[in-house]
Amino acid sequence: KPQALAFLDAMVPCDEDLRLHEARIGAALAAGDWGLLLAWIESLPPSEMESERWHYWRARSLEQLGHTREAEALLTELAAERSYYGFLAADRVGLDYNLEHAPVAVESAEVARIAALPAAQRAAELRALQRSAEARLEWAYLLRALDSREQQLAAAKLASNWGWHDQAIVTLARTRYWSDLEMRFPLEHRRDIERRAEQLELESSWVFAVVRQESAFAEDARSHAGALGLMQLMPATARFIAKKTASPAPKKSELLTANTNIRLGTAYLNRIYEDLYRHQILATAAYNAGPHRVRKWLPQQSMPADVWIETIPFKETRKYVKRVLAYQIIYEQRLGLRPSSISQRMVPVGPDAVLAAELAAATGKG
């Protein structure tokens, strides 16, 4: 409402009240009030001000207010990060993305020592018996016994060597080592993913990014809500898509197999992509939150895509979209492609009619 900004400006949030801080910043962003946005960002607690998120939006505010030199300094610093905000910042100052790959440096003897531990041996045997839940319990038990970062890095390497990618990713994250891109972004099921992406005219890097975010390549992944498999399909959604594609209705157990899950998951991704005017950002948000919610979130007036993403009402979906966008850039490199510009995907977001017209004009179909 028009009075919202004045109402929020009259409040003075305490440092701990991050919800109010974020509500004020979100309202200023949605209203396009860059002066108020800058003031409210600069009133954040010092610990929050250091985050990539607020570095980026402080720089964007300064840009809009004509403080170009100060904005460029912030963006140049941020561009060194291998992240959503780092990639956006790099585009704004014309720098290359940081996509440096530095494999984990761990002695093979240490990996072998970890593999010989009883818990690791039990985990390996349980995996061979396809008793994955028990295997993960053994792996968690193993990790609790490892008291050094070097041992945890060796365990991550062991899991990767076994092709146990979800546990390699989780174990590596415990060490906060982010530069082994091969371990963090595996190319498992590459043939199936590339084949399906080509059939549906989707970018395979996008499909890989969705799989990485949804399940970290755990074929047997199950969410609390009941989503299953690599692309975390709800059984009802899978049945709906199967019917639309003239395929047999899958059993729940079949959704835990890679081939079936990828086939139906990519078909669903393609359907929401087509329904949302082939706007990749909207389709990514819809894969997480549902197309009906995304349509409700479309603004009355066209706005920059980075602003729309930042004002998505669901925190989970905001994070989801940012991660998929960043992962897609990394997967382009992993697939041997030249990484595209994240800004190319930042098509403005507006009402349905405006959106359709803008996308038609952008693709030459108008």
N, C-alpha and C positions, 0 to 999 in steps of 0.2 A: 504494500500500500504506500501511497505517497508520503505518509507521515512516518514510515518505518525508520528511515535514516535519522531523522531528528529524534525519534524516541530512543534509538540505540545510542545516539551521540550523547544523550543526557545521562546515560549510565556510565559509571566508572567501575569496570571489572577489577577484582583483585587478581593478583598474579596467578593464583591457582585456578581461577574460573576460565579455563580454556574454552569451554563451550560458548561462553558469552563473547570472548575474544573472536572465536571463529565465526560466530553468528554475525557479528558486526562486519568482519572482513568480507564474508560471503555476501552480505546485503550490499556493501559498497561495490563489490565486483559486479553483481547482477545489475546494479543501477548505473554502472559505468562512471562512478564518481571517483576519479583517480586521486584527487587531492585528499578526500576523506579516507580512501583506501591506504594511502601512504601514511597518513597520521595514525590510523589504527594499527597498521603493521608496526610502526615505530613505538607504539605503546605496549607491544607484546613483552612478556618477561624476557630477559636477556638470553636465557637458555633456549627459548623457542626461536628467537631471532636468528640463531645460528643454523637453523634447518635449511636444506636446499629449497624447500617449498617457499619459505618467506624471503629468501635471497632472491629467488626468481621474481616473485610478485612485487617486491620492493623495486627491483630493476625495471620491471614493466611499468610501474607507476612513475618512476623517475623519467623514463623514456617519454611517456605520454605528457608529462608536465614540462618537457623541454630540457631536462638535465641530462643531456646525452652523454657527456664524458663520464659522469658518475655511474650512469646505467651501464655503459660499456665496460667499466672496470669490474663491476659486480658480475656481469654476464661472462666476461673473460675468465674470471676465477671459477665460476660455476661450470663452465664448459669443459673443465678437466675431469668432471665426474661422469662415470658411465651409468647414466640413469635417465629417466624421463626428463627431469628438469635440466640435466646436463646437456642432453641432446637438443632440447628447445633453445637453451642458451647458446649453444654452439652455432645453431642456425642463425640466430639473431646477430651474431658478430662475425659470421663467415669463417668459423674455425672447423677443422675436422673433428669427428667424433673420437672419443677415447675408447678404442676397441682392442686395446692391447691384451694379448693372451699370454699369461705367465703360468705354466703348469706347476702344480704342487711339487716342490722339491723334497722328496722323501726317499730314504734308502730302501732298496728292494728287500734288504735283510730285515728291516723294521716291519715292512708289510707282511713278510713271511712269518715273523714272530707273532704278529697280531692274528694272522690266519690260523696259527697253531694253538691259540688259546681255546679252551674247551667251549666257551660260549660262542665263539666264532664258528667252531666246527659244528656245534648243534644247530646254529642258524643256517649254515650251509646245507646240512642234511634235511632240515625242515623245509627249506626252499625246494630242494630236489623232490620232496614228497608233496609239494604244492600246499603245504600247511603254512601259508604266508603270515597269518595272524600270530601264530606261535613263533615263527622265525623273527618277526619284528620284536616280540617280547625278549627273545634271546639277544637280539642286537642291542636293544635298550639296556639290558643287563650288562652286556659287554662294555658299552660306552660309559656306564657309571664307574666301571673299574679302571678306566683309562685316565690317568691323573696329569697328563701333559698334553700340550697342544700338538707336539710332534706325533704322539701316539694317536690322537684323534685324526690328524691329517693322514696318517698311515691307514687308519680304519676307513676313512673316506675313499682313499685310493683302492683299498681292497674291495669295497662295495662296488666301486666303478668297474674294477676288473671283472667282477662277477656279473656285470650287467644289471646290478640292482640299483637302478638310477635314482629312485626316490630316496633311498637310504643314503646314497652317496651325496645327494644334494643336501639333505637334512644334516648329515654329519659334517659336511664341509661348512655349512652355515654356522654350526656351533663354534667353529674356529675363527669365524669372521674373515675368512680368506676368500676374496671375491674375484680374483683374477684368473682362475683356471676356468676359462670359458668352455672348454671341451667337457669338463666334468659337470659344470653347472647347467649346460645347455646341450644335452645329448641329442643325437640324431636317430634315436631308436624308431623303428617302424617307418623309416624314410621312404621305402618303396611304396608302401600303402598310402602314406600321406601325400606324396608327390603325385601319385596316380590319381587319387580322388580329387586333389586340388586342381589338377589339369582338366579333369572331366567337367568340373563345375566352374572353371575359370576363376578360381580363388587363388590368392597368393599362398604358396606353401609355407612361407615364413609366418604368415598370419595363423595358419592352422597349427603349426608347431608352437607358436607363442601361446595359443589358447590351451593346447594340451599341457604345456609346461606349467601354466598358471593353474589349470584345473586339477591336475593329478600328479604333477612332477613325474609322469610316465609310470605311475603305479597302475597296472592293468586291473587290479582287483580293488581299486579305491572305492570306498563307500562313504558318502557324507551322512551327517545326522538327519538330513532331510530326505534321504533315500536315493540320491543321485549315484549313478554307478559308472565305473570304468574310466578309461583314459580321458574322455571328454565330458565326464560327469553328467550323463543323461538321466533324466527322470524316466522311469518306465512308461508313464503315460505319454510323455513327449516322444519317446522312441516308437511307441505303437502308432501315434498320430503320424509321424514322419514315414514310418513303414507303409502305412495305408496310402499316404499321398504319393509315395514313390512306387506303388504297386509291388511292395515287398511283403513277405510273410511277417506277421507280428512276432517280434523276438521274445523269447523267454528272458527272465531276469538273468539267468546264468549266462546267456549268450551275450549280454551287454558287458560281461566281464572278459570277453575275448576281444583282442585288439582289432581284428578285421571288421567284425560287426559294429563295434563301437565307433570306429573311425568312419565307416560307411554312413551310419545314421547320424553321427555327430556333425560331419561335414555337410550332410544334406540339410540338417536343421540350421547350421550356421549360414548356409547359402540362402535358405528360405527367409530368414529374418533380414539378411543383407538385401535381398531383392525387395522385401516388403518395406524396408526403410530407405528406399531410393538409392541403394548401393552406397550408402554412407557408412564407411567402415567403423568409424568411432561409435555411431549410434548402434550398429549391429553388435559391436563388442560389448557395449553397455547392456544391450538387450539379452545377450547370451547369459549374462550374469543375473540381471534383475527382471527380465521378461519384457517383451515388446510393448505390452500394454502400459507398463510403468514409464518406459522411455517416451512413449507418445505423450503421456501426461506431463513429462518434464520438458517438452519442447517449449521454448520461450515465445512470447508474443511478437518480439522483434528479433531480427537476426543478430547473432552475437558471435565473436571469435570462438573457435572450438576450445582453445585452452581455458577461456573463461567459463564456457558451458561445463566442461569436465570438472573444473574446480567447484562448481555450484551444484553438482549432482547431489540430491538430498541424502542418498545412502552412502555412508563412509566406505562400506565394503566395496560398492560399485565404483566409487571414485578411485580407490586404490587398484582395483581390478583393471580398469581401463588404462591407467597410467603404466601398470606393469606390463600389460599385453603390448602396448605401444612401444615400450622400451625393449621388451624381449624380441619383438619382431625385427627391430634393427639388428640386434645381435644375431638372430637366426639367419638373416640375410647373409651376414658374413660367414656364419658357420656352413651355409649351403654353397659357399663359393660365389655368391652374388655380390655385386657392388651395392653396399648399403645405400638405400634411398634416404631422402630427407624426411625427417619426421614432420616437417612443416607441410610437406605435400599432402599429408593425410589430414591436416588441420582445416578441413572444409568448414566454413561457417555453419552454425546451427541456428535454425529459425523455425517458424511455423511450417506445417506440412506443405502448403502451396508454395511458399517462398523457397523452401528446401528443394522441392522438386524442380523448380525453375532454375535455381542456382546450379544444381548438379547437372541438369540437362545442358546448360550453357557451358559448364566446365568440361563436359565430355563431348561437346559438339553435336549433341542430339536434340538441341532445342530448335 
